[in-house]
Amino acid sequence: MATAQQVLNNAADGLRKLAKSTGKAGWIAGTTFLILVVPLIIEMDREQQLVEFETQQLTALTAPTAPAAAK
């Protein structure tokens, strides 16, 4: 039969392993996010800015002009 000390040691070892594996998973998730998702977000923002710029230019070019003043 296991003593209380052995049970505590086993529990502590289990918690250490859990913390270590959780840290590794967090590192993997964080670096994956930085490598894959952040550039995607930046590119989507650039695309949105380009679309807004093109819309402004199209509106400026196709806006009706004021009639010329009579002389």
Secondary structure as UniProt FT lines:
FT   HELIX           4..32
FT   HELIX           33..37
FT   HELIX           38..62
//
